[in-house]
Amino acid sequence: MNLHNQIKQLIIDSLDLEDVTIDDIDTDAALFGEGLGLDSIDALELGLAVKKEFDVKIEANSDATKAHFFSVASLASFIESQRV
């Protein structure tokens, strides 16, 4: 499974999105607000799941972190950049 699909599956599993499939999540669409429609509680859950799954350090409440969590694509880029 590629990283984008891994992240999508993690979003589905960690947030209990029962009616959502990997194909329903657009790689470049916003995860919050207009896109997938996640909220701040989802952000906390997803942040913890990403941290645990990919062993990356995430700074809470930073603008950079908000940018990383914009979409599946931006989150994948962030995770890849942390895997040095």
Gaussian input, Z-matrix of N, CA and C with variables (Angstrom, degrees):
# hf/3-21g

backbone

0 1
 N
 C     1     B1
 C     2     B2     1     A1
 N     3     B3     2     A2     1     D1
 C     4     B4     3     A3     2     D2
 C     5     B5     4     A4     3     D3
 N     6     B6     5     A5     4     D4
 C     7     B7     6     A6     5     D5
 C     8     B8     7     A7     6     D6
 N     9     B9     8     A8     7     D7
 C    10    B10     9     A9     8     D8
 C    11    B11    10    A10     9     D9
 N    12    B12    11    A11    10    D10
 C    13    B13    12    A12    11    D11
 C    14    B14    13    A13    12    D12
 N    15    B15    14    A14    13    D13
 C    16    B16    15    A15    14    D14
 C    17    B17    16    A16    15    D15
 N    18    B18    17    A17    16    D16
 C    19    B19    18    A18    17    D17
 C    20    B20    19    A19    18    D18
 N    21    B21    20    A20    19    D19
 C    22    B22    21    A21    20    D20
 C    23    B23    22    A22    21    D21
 N    24    B24    23    A23    22    D22
 C    25    B25    24    A24    23    D23
 C    26    B26    25    A25    24    D24
 N    27    B27    26    A26    25    D25
 C    28    B28    27    A27    26    D26
 C    29    B29    28    A28    27    D27
 N    30    B30    29    A29    28    D28
 C    31    B31    30    A30    29    D29
 C    32    B32    31    A31    30    D30
 N    33    B33    32    A32    31    D31
 C    34    B34    33    A33    32    D32
 C    35    B35    34    A34    33    D33
 N    36    B36    35    A35    34    D34
 C    37    B37    36    A36    35    D35
 C    38    B38    37    A37    36    D36
 N    39    B39    38    A38    37    D37
 C    40    B40    39    A39    38    D38
 C    41    B41    40    A40    39    D39
 N    42    B42    41    A41    40    D40
 C    43    B43    42    A42    41    D41
 C    44    B44    43    A43    42    D42
 N    45    B45    44    A44    43    D43
 C    46    B46    45    A45    44    D44
 C    47    B47    46    A46    45    D45
 N    48    B48    47    A47    46    D46
 C    49    B49    48    A48    47    D47
 C    50    B50    49    A49    48    D48
 N    51    B51    50    A50    49    D49
 C    52    B52    51    A51    50    D50
 C    53    B53    52    A52    51    D51
 N    54    B54    53    A53    52    D52
 C    55    B55    54    A54    53    D53
 C    56    B56    55    A55    54    D54
 N    57    B57    56    A56    55    D55
 C    58    B58    57    A57    56    D56
 C    59    B59    58    A58    57    D57
 N    60    B60    59    A59    58    D58
 C    61    B61    60    A60    59    D59
 C    62    B62    61    A61    60    D60
 N    63    B63    62    A62    61    D61
 C    64    B64    63    A63    62    D62
 C    65    B65    64    A64    63    D63
 N    66    B66    65    A65    64    D64
 C    67    B67    66    A66    65    D65
 C    68    B68    67    A67    66    D66
 N    69    B69    68    A68    67    D67
 C    70    B70    69    A69    68    D68
 C    71    B71    70    A70    69    D69
 N    72    B72    71    A71    70    D70
 C    73    B73    72    A72    71    D71
 C    74    B74    73    A73    72    D72
 N    75    B75    74    A74    73    D73
 C    76    B76    75    A75    74    D74
 C    77    B77    76    A76    75    D75
 N    78    B78    77    A77    76    D76
 C    79    B79    78    A78    77    D77
 C    80    B80    79    A79    78    D78
 N    81    B81    80    A80    79    D79
 C    82    B82    81    A81    80    D80
 C    83    B83    82    A82    81    D81
 N    84    B84    83    A83    82    D82
 C    85    B85    84    A84    83    D83
 C    86    B86    85    A85    84    D84
 N    87    B87    86    A86    85    D85
 C    88    B88    87    A87    86    D86
 C    89    B89    88    A88    87    D87
 N    90    B90    89    A89    88    D88
 C    91    B91    90    A90    89    D89
 C    92    B92    91    A91    90    D90
 N    93    B93    92    A92    91    D91
 C    94    B94    93    A93    92    D92
 C    95    B95    94    A94    93    D93
 N    96    B96    95    A95    94    D94
 C    97    B97    96    A96    95    D95
 C    98    B98    97    A97    96    D96
 N    99    B99    98    A98    97    D97
 C   100   B100    99    A99    98    D98
 C   101   B101   100   A100    99    D99
 N   102   B102   101   A101   100   D100
 C   103   B103   102   A102   101   D101
 C   104   B104   103   A103   102   D102
 N   105   B105   104   A104   103   D103
 C   106   B106   105   A105   104   D104
 C   107   B107   106   A106   105   D105
 N   108   B108   107   A107   106   D106
 C   109   B109   108   A108   107   D107
 C   110   B110   109   A109   108   D108
 N   111   B111   110   A110   109   D109
 C   112   B112   111   A111   110   D110
 C   113   B113   112   A112   111   D111
 N   114   B114   113   A113   112   D112
 C   115   B115   114   A114   113   D113
 C   116   B116   115   A115   114   D114
 N   117   B117   116   A116   115   D115
 C   118   B118   117   A117   116   D116
 C   119   B119   118   A118   117   D117
 N   120   B120   119   A119   118   D118
 C   121   B121   120   A120   119   D119
 C   122   B122   121   A121   120   D120
 N   123   B123   122   A122   121   D121
 C   124   B124   123   A123   122   D122
 C   125   B125   124   A124   123   D123
 N   126   B126   125   A125   124   D124
 C   127   B127   126   A126   125   D125
 C   128   B128   127   A127   126   D126
 N   129   B129   128   A128   127   D127
 C   130   B130   129   A129   128   D128
 C   131   B131   130   A130   129   D129
 N   132   B132   131   A131   130   D130
 C   133   B133   132   A132   131   D131
 C   134   B134   133   A133   132   D132
 N   135   B135   134   A134   133   D133
 C   136   B136   135   A135   134   D134
 C   137   B137   136   A136   135   D135
 N   138   B138   137   A137   136   D136
 C   139   B139   138   A138   137   D137
 C   140   B140   139   A139   138   D138
 N   141   B141   140   A140   139   D139
 C   142   B142   141   A141   140   D140
 C   143   B143   142   A142   141   D141
 N   144   B144   143   A143   142   D142
 C   145   B145   144   A144   143   D143
 C   146   B146   145   A145   144   D144
 N   147   B147   146   A146   145   D145
 C   148   B148   147   A147   146   D146
 C   149   B149   148   A148   147   D147
 N   150   B150   149   A149   148   D148
 C   151   B151   150   A150   149   D149
 C   152   B152   151   A151   150   D150
 N   153   B153   152   A152   151   D151
 C   154   B154   153   A153   152   D152
 C   155   B155   154   A154   153   D153
 N   156   B156   155   A155   154   D154
 C   157   B157   156   A156   155   D155
 C   158   B158   157   A157   156   D156
 N   159   B159   158   A158   157   D157
 C   160   B160   159   A159   158   D158
 C   161   B161   160   A160   159   D159
 N   162   B162   161   A161   160   D160
 C   163   B163   162   A162   161   D161
 C   164   B164   163   A163   162   D162
 N   165   B165   164   A164   163   D163
 C   166   B166   165   A165   164   D164
 C   167   B167   166   A166   165   D165
 N   168   B168   167   A167   166   D166
 C   169   B169   168   A168   167   D167
 C   170   B170   169   A169   168   D168
 N   171   B171   170   A170   169   D169
 C   172   B172   171   A171   170   D170
 C   173   B173   172   A172   171   D171
 N   174   B174   173   A173   172   D172
 C   175   B175   174   A174   173   D173
 C   176   B176   175   A175   174   D174
 N   177   B177   176   A176   175   D175
 C   178   B178   177   A177   176   D176
 C   179   B179   178   A178   177   D177
 N   180   B180   179   A179   178   D178
 C   181   B181   180   A180   179   D179
 C   182   B182   181   A181   180   D180
 N   183   B183   182   A182   181   D181
 C   184   B184   183   A183   182   D182
 C   185   B185   184   A184   183   D183
 N   186   B186   185   A185   184   D184
 C   187   B187   186   A186   185   D185
 C   188   B188   187   A187   186   D186
 N   189   B189   188   A188   187   D187
 C   190   B190   189   A189   188   D188
 C   191   B191   190   A190   189   D189
 N   192   B192   191   A191   190   D190
 C   193   B193   192   A192   191   D191
 C   194   B194   193   A193   192   D192
 N   195   B195   194   A194   193   D193
 C   196   B196   195   A195   194   D194
 C   197   B197   196   A196   195   D195
 N   198   B198   197   A197   196   D196
 C   199   B199   198   A198   197   D197
 C   200   B200   199   A199   198   D198
 N   201   B201   200   A200   199   D199
 C   202   B202   201   A201   200   D200
 C   203   B203   202   A202   201   D201
 N   204   B204   203   A203   202   D202
 C   205   B205   204   A204   203   D203
 C   206   B206   205   A205   204   D204
 N   207   B207   206   A206   205   D205
 C   208   B208   207   A207   206   D206
 C   209   B209   208   A208   207   D207
 N   210   B210   209   A209   208   D208
 C   211   B211   210   A210   209   D209
 C   212   B212   211   A211   210   D210
 N   213   B213   212   A212   211   D211
 C   214   B214   213   A213   212   D212
 C   215   B215   214   A214   213   D213
 N   216   B216   215   A215   214   D214
 C   217   B217   216   A216   215   D215
 C   218   B218   217   A217   216   D216
 N   219   B219   218   A218   217   D217
 C   220   B220   219   A219   218   D218
 C   221   B221   220   A220   219   D219
 N   222   B222   221   A221   220   D220
 C   223   B223   222   A222   221   D221
 C   224   B224   223   A223   222   D222
 N   225   B225   224   A224   223   D223
 C   226   B226   225   A225   224   D224
 C   227   B227   226   A226   225   D225
 N   228   B228   227   A227   226   D226
 C   229   B229   228   A228   227   D227
 C   230   B230   229   A229   228   D228
 N   231   B231   230   A230   229   D229
 C   232   B232   231   A231   230   D230
 C   233   B233   232   A232   231   D231
 N   234   B234   233   A233   232   D232
 C   235   B235   234   A234   233   D233
 C   236   B236   235   A235   234   D234
 N   237   B237   236   A236   235   D235
 C   238   B238   237   A237   236   D236
 C   239   B239   238   A238   237   D237
 N   240   B240   239   A239   238   D238
 C   241   B241   240   A240   239   D239
 C   242   B242   241   A241   240   D240
 N   243   B243   242   A242   241   D241
 C   244   B244   243   A243   242   D242
 C   245   B245   244   A244   243   D243
 N   246   B246   245   A245   244   D244
 C   247   B247   246   A246   245   D245
 C   248   B248   247   A247   246   D246
 N   249   B249   248   A248   247   D247
 C   250   B250   249   A249   248   D248
 C   251   B251   250   A250   249   D249

   B1=1.4576
   B2=1.5336
   B3=1.3374
   B4=1.4624
   B5=1.5282
   B6=1.3235
   B7=1.4684
   B8=1.5216
   B9=1.3253
   B10=1.4721
   B11=1.5300
   B12=1.3372
   B13=1.4616
   B14=1.5278
   B15=1.3253
   B16=1.4672
   B17=1.5308
   B18=1.3321
   B19=1.4636
   B20=1.5287
   B21=1.3223
   B22=1.4704
   B23=1.5231
   B24=1.3299
   B25=1.4627
   B26=1.5218
   B27=1.3329
   B28=1.4609
   B29=1.5341
   B30=1.3305
   B31=1.4666
   B32=1.5306
   B33=1.3177
   B34=1.4648
   B35=1.5262
   B36=1.3332
   B37=1.4678
   B38=1.5231
   B39=1.3253
   B40=1.4682
   B41=1.5264
   B42=1.3252
   B43=1.4593
   B44=1.5327
   B45=1.3327
   B46=1.4753
   B47=1.5241
   B48=1.3202
   B49=1.4699
   B50=1.5315
   B51=1.3226
   B52=1.4586
   B53=1.5215
   B54=1.3202
   B55=1.4609
   B56=1.5206
   B57=1.3339
   B58=1.4619
   B59=1.5284
   B60=1.3462
   B61=1.4603
   B62=1.5269
   B63=1.3257
   B64=1.4667
   B65=1.5308
   B66=1.3315
   B67=1.4662
   B68=1.5299
   B69=1.3373
   B70=1.4670
   B71=1.5252
   B72=1.3282
   B73=1.4678
   B74=1.5226
   B75=1.3206
   B76=1.4676
   B77=1.5308
   B78=1.3219
   B79=1.4607
   B80=1.5214
   B81=1.3355
   B82=1.4605
   B83=1.5265
   B84=1.3274
   B85=1.4754
   B86=1.5238
   B87=1.3107
   B88=1.4662
   B89=1.5210
   B90=1.3303
   B91=1.4635
   B92=1.5229
   B93=1.3254
   B94=1.4623
   B95=1.5205
   B96=1.3084
   B97=1.4635
   B98=1.5131
   B99=1.3131
   B100=1.4576
   B101=1.5278
   B102=1.3231
   B103=1.4587
   B104=1.5131
   B105=1.3249
   B106=1.4685
   B107=1.5270
   B108=1.3319
   B109=1.4541
   B110=1.5213
   B111=1.3284
   B112=1.4579
   B113=1.5280
   B114=1.3427
   B115=1.4662
   B116=1.5278
   B117=1.3257
   B118=1.4685
   B119=1.5325
   B120=1.3085
   B121=1.4755
   B122=1.5194
   B123=1.3310
   B124=1.4664
   B125=1.5256
   B126=1.3310
   B127=1.4700
   B128=1.5254
   B129=1.3205
   B130=1.4658
   B131=1.5256
   B132=1.3264
   B133=1.4698
   B134=1.5286
   B135=1.3262
   B136=1.4581
   B137=1.5207
   B138=1.3298
   B139=1.4602
   B140=1.5188
   B141=1.3260
   B142=1.4685
   B143=1.5270
   B144=1.3252
   B145=1.4631
   B146=1.5262
   B147=1.3258
   B148=1.4665
   B149=1.5224
   B150=1.3287
   B151=1.4588
   B152=1.5325
   B153=1.3211
   B154=1.4596
   B155=1.5308
   B156=1.3177
   B157=1.4693
   B158=1.5279
   B159=1.3320
   B160=1.4640
   B161=1.5253
   B162=1.3209
   B163=1.4635
   B164=1.5294
   B165=1.3335
   B166=1.4617
   B167=1.5225
   B168=1.3253
   B169=1.4644
   B170=1.5222
   B171=1.3175
   B172=1.4565
   B173=1.5229
   B174=1.3243
   B175=1.4688
   B176=1.5215
   B177=1.3181
   B178=1.4627
   B179=1.5293
   B180=1.3143
   B181=1.4706
   B182=1.5235
   B183=1.3071
   B184=1.4708
   B185=1.5319
   B186=1.3328
   B187=1.4675
   B188=1.5169
   B189=1.3317
   B190=1.4666
   B191=1.5240
   B192=1.3128
   B193=1.4671
   B194=1.5219
   B195=1.3312
   B196=1.4707
   B197=1.5215
   B198=1.3194
   B199=1.4663
   B200=1.5283
   B201=1.3337
   B202=1.4700
   B203=1.5276
   B204=1.3272
   B205=1.4595
   B206=1.5241
   B207=1.3330
   B208=1.4640
   B209=1.5272
   B210=1.3277
   B211=1.4672
   B212=1.5216
   B213=1.3162
   B214=1.4700
   B215=1.5191
   B216=1.3342
   B217=1.4672
   B218=1.5287
   B219=1.3389
   B220=1.4647
   B221=1.5269
   B222=1.3149
   B223=1.4634
   B224=1.5264
   B225=1.3298
   B226=1.4629
   B227=1.5255
   B228=1.3257
   B229=1.4765
   B230=1.5142
   B231=1.3464
   B232=1.4516
   B233=1.5358
   B234=1.3313
   B235=1.4690
   B236=1.5239
   B237=1.3223
   B238=1.4742
   B239=1.5198
   B240=1.3320
   B241=1.4616
   B242=1.5348
   B243=1.3120
   B244=1.4599
   B245=1.5187
   B246=1.3130
   B247=1.4639
   B248=1.5189
   B249=1.2896
   B250=1.4836
   B251=1.5019
   A1=108.57
   A2=116.33
   A3=117.95
   A4=110.78
   A5=115.58
   A6=120.92
   A7=112.18
   A8=117.98
   A9=120.45
   A10=110.18
   A11=116.14
   A12=119.15
   A13=111.49
   A14=116.99
   A15=120.88
   A16=110.02
   A17=115.63
   A18=120.96
   A19=110.11
   A20=116.62
   A21=120.05
   A22=110.47
   A23=116.69
   A24=120.09
   A25=110.79
   A26=116.36
   A27=120.97
   A28=110.39
   A29=117.27
   A30=121.49
   A31=109.53
   A32=116.38
   A33=121.32
   A34=110.88
   A35=116.47
   A36=120.77
   A37=112.65
   A38=117.00
   A39=119.74
   A40=112.44
   A41=117.07
   A42=120.18
   A43=112.65
   A44=116.39
   A45=121.55
   A46=112.75
   A47=116.35
   A48=120.90
   A49=108.30
   A50=116.28
   A51=121.96
   A52=114.46
   A53=117.63
   A54=120.47
   A55=113.15
   A56=117.08
   A57=121.71
   A58=109.07
   A59=115.96
   A60=120.71
   A61=108.84
   A62=115.51
   A63=120.46
   A64=110.12
   A65=116.44
   A66=120.81
   A67=112.94
   A68=116.98
   A69=120.65
   A70=112.40
   A71=116.93
   A72=120.41
   A73=109.15
   A74=116.45
   A75=122.36
   A76=108.40
   A77=116.15
   A78=122.22
   A79=112.94
   A80=117.28
   A81=121.07
   A82=114.00
   A83=117.32
   A84=120.32
   A85=110.87
   A86=115.51
   A87=120.98
   A88=110.00
   A89=115.64
   A90=120.02
   A91=110.90
   A92=116.52
   A93=121.52
   A94=110.51
   A95=117.06
   A96=120.92
   A97=111.98
   A98=116.34
   A99=122.37
   A100=114.87
   A101=118.12
   A102=120.73
   A103=112.64
   A104=116.42
   A105=121.73
   A106=111.19
   A107=116.72
   A108=120.54
   A109=115.03
   A110=117.22
   A111=120.08
   A112=110.25
   A113=116.87
   A114=120.77
   A115=110.82
   A116=116.26
   A117=120.42
   A118=112.25
   A119=117.75
   A120=119.99
   A121=108.74
   A122=116.78
   A123=120.43
   A124=110.09
   A125=116.17
   A126=120.60
   A127=110.61
   A128=116.55
   A129=120.25
   A130=110.90
   A131=115.92
   A132=121.00
   A133=110.58
   A134=115.64
   A135=120.58
   A136=111.17
   A137=116.55
   A138=120.24
   A139=111.84
   A140=116.40
   A141=120.91
   A142=111.18
   A143=116.55
   A144=121.18
   A145=111.02
   A146=117.04
   A147=121.42
   A148=110.31
   A149=115.80
   A150=121.62
   A151=110.97
   A152=115.38
   A153=121.48
   A154=111.70
   A155=116.46
   A156=122.06
   A157=112.59
   A158=116.51
   A159=120.32
   A160=113.22
   A161=117.34
   A162=122.93
   A163=112.20
   A164=115.63
   A165=120.99
   A166=109.35
   A167=115.37
   A168=121.52
   A169=108.06
   A170=115.76
   A171=121.27
   A172=108.84
   A173=115.96
   A174=120.08
   A175=109.46
   A176=116.04
   A177=120.04
   A178=110.44
   A179=115.06
   A180=122.30
   A181=115.71
   A182=118.42
   A183=118.32
   A184=108.88
   A185=115.82
   A186=119.85
   A187=111.07
   A188=116.74
   A189=120.45
   A190=110.37
   A191=116.21
   A192=120.04
   A193=110.51
   A194=116.80
   A195=119.93
   A196=110.36
   A197=116.50
   A198=120.58
   A199=111.16
   A200=116.71
   A201=120.46
   A202=111.34
   A203=116.67
   A204=121.07
   A205=112.79
   A206=117.66
   A207=119.95
   A208=111.66
   A209=116.73
   A210=121.26
   A211=109.57
   A212=115.59
   A213=120.10
   A214=109.52
   A215=117.29
   A216=121.43
   A217=111.39
   A218=117.55
   A219=119.78
   A220=110.86
   A221=117.31
   A222=121.29
   A223=110.11
   A224=117.09
   A225=121.35
   A226=110.86
   A227=116.93
   A228=120.92
   A229=111.02
   A230=116.09
   A231=121.18
   A232=110.84
   A233=116.42
   A234=120.99
   A235=110.06
   A236=116.91
   A237=120.01
   A238=111.00
   A239=117.47
   A240=120.72
   A241=111.31
   A242=117.78
   A243=122.63
   A244=112.93
   A245=116.91
   A246=121.88
   A247=111.63
   A248=116.93
   A249=120.12
   A250=110.85
   D1=131.58
   D2=179.79
   D3=-75.65
   D4=167.05
   D5=-174.03
   D6=-60.53
   D7=-40.87
   D8=179.83
   D9=-59.17
   D10=-45.88
   D11=-179.37
   D12=-69.95
   D13=-33.22
   D14=175.86
   D15=-60.60
   D16=-45.35
   D17=179.83
   D18=-64.59
   D19=-44.04
   D20=179.07
   D21=-59.77
   D22=-44.35
   D23=179.59
   D24=-64.52
   D25=-37.70
   D26=178.10
   D27=-64.14
   D28=-40.81
   D29=177.18
   D30=-60.57
   D31=-47.84
   D32=-179.31
   D33=-61.22
   D34=-48.01
   D35=-176.54
   D36=-69.74
   D37=-46.07
   D38=-174.52
   D39=-72.28
   D40=-24.73
   D41=-178.46
   D42=-106.98
   D43=7.69
   D44=179.12
   D45=51.89
   D46=47.53
   D47=179.25
   D48=-86.72
   D49=81.31
   D50=-171.57
   D51=-63.72
   D52=-33.00
   D53=-176.00
   D54=-95.83
   D55=12.12
   D56=-177.22
   D57=-112.66
   D58=137.38
   D59=175.14
   D60=-113.74
   D61=167.97
   D62=177.36
   D63=-54.15
   D64=-40.22
   D65=-177.94
   D66=-67.84
   D67=-21.13
   D68=179.97
   D69=-76.97
   D70=-18.39
   D71=-175.91
   D72=-97.43
   D73=116.28
   D74=178.67
   D75=-76.86
   D76=126.40
   D77=-177.08
   D78=-55.86
   D79=-35.23
   D80=-175.00
   D81=-101.86
   D82=-2.78
   D83=-178.15
   D84=-79.82
   D85=154.18
   D86=177.41
   D87=-62.84
   D88=138.56
   D89=177.07
   D90=-82.01
   D91=-28.16
   D92=-176.13
   D93=-110.90
   D94=155.99
   D95=177.62
   D96=69.13
   D97=-123.09
   D98=-173.17
   D99=-61.90
   D100=-34.73
   D101=-175.30
   D102=-70.15
   D103=-107.09
   D104=-178.78
   D105=-72.65
   D106=-18.94
   D107=174.57
   D108=83.06
   D109=24.12
   D110=178.17
   D111=-72.47
   D112=156.88
   D113=179.18
   D114=-118.39
   D115=-172.67
   D116=-173.93
   D117=-66.16
   D118=-32.01
   D119=177.34
   D120=-68.40
   D121=-41.16
   D122=175.70
   D123=-60.02
   D124=-37.22
   D125=-179.31
   D126=-61.14
   D127=-43.16
   D128=178.76
   D129=-63.66
   D130=-47.23
   D131=179.09
   D132=-59.33
   D133=-47.45
   D134=-177.88
   D135=-65.88
   D136=-40.21
   D137=177.63
   D138=-58.68
   D139=-45.57
   D140=178.45
   D141=-63.46
   D142=-42.19
   D143=-179.65
   D144=-64.23
   D145=-43.22
   D146=179.67
   D147=-64.42
   D148=-43.25
   D149=179.17
   D150=-59.04
   D151=-45.22
   D152=-178.55
   D153=-70.30
   D154=-46.70
   D155=-175.23
   D156=-68.46
   D157=-42.71
   D158=-172.10
   D159=-110.05
   D160=0.01
   D161=177.64
   D162=53.10
   D163=51.65
   D164=178.33
   D165=-114.66
   D166=154.48
   D167=179.39
   D168=-92.72
   D169=126.01
   D170=-178.74
   D171=-120.60
   D172=124.49
   D173=177.38
   D174=-84.34
   D175=125.90
   D176=-179.99
   D177=-71.48
   D178=143.53
   D179=172.74
   D180=58.50
   D181=25.81
   D182=175.65
   D183=-100.60
   D184=152.14
   D185=178.31
   D186=-63.12
   D187=-34.25
   D188=178.66
   D189=-63.09
   D190=-42.50
   D191=179.15
   D192=-62.91
   D193=-42.26
   D194=177.50
   D195=-59.29
   D196=-40.00
   D197=178.80
   D198=-66.10
   D199=-40.98
   D200=179.11
   D201=-61.69
   D202=-35.37
   D203=-176.32
   D204=-91.93
   D205=14.39
   D206=-179.50
   D207=-63.01
   D208=-46.78
   D209=-176.22
   D210=-146.14
   D211=172.29
   D212=175.49
   D213=-61.08
   D214=-41.04
   D215=-178.92
   D216=-62.63
   D217=-44.80
   D218=-178.94
   D219=-69.66
   D220=-33.53
   D221=177.51
   D222=-68.27
   D223=-39.84
   D224=177.38
   D225=-62.86
   D226=-41.82
   D227=178.31
   D228=-62.32
   D229=-42.02
   D230=178.72
   D231=-62.29
   D232=-47.64
   D233=-178.83
   D234=-61.87
   D235=-43.44
   D236=178.78
   D237=-62.71
   D238=-36.67
   D239=-179.18
   D240=-69.69
   D241=-23.78
   D242=179.90
   D243=-86.49
   D244=-12.42
   D245=-176.79
   D246=-91.66
   D247=55.95
   D248=-176.86
   D249=-93.75

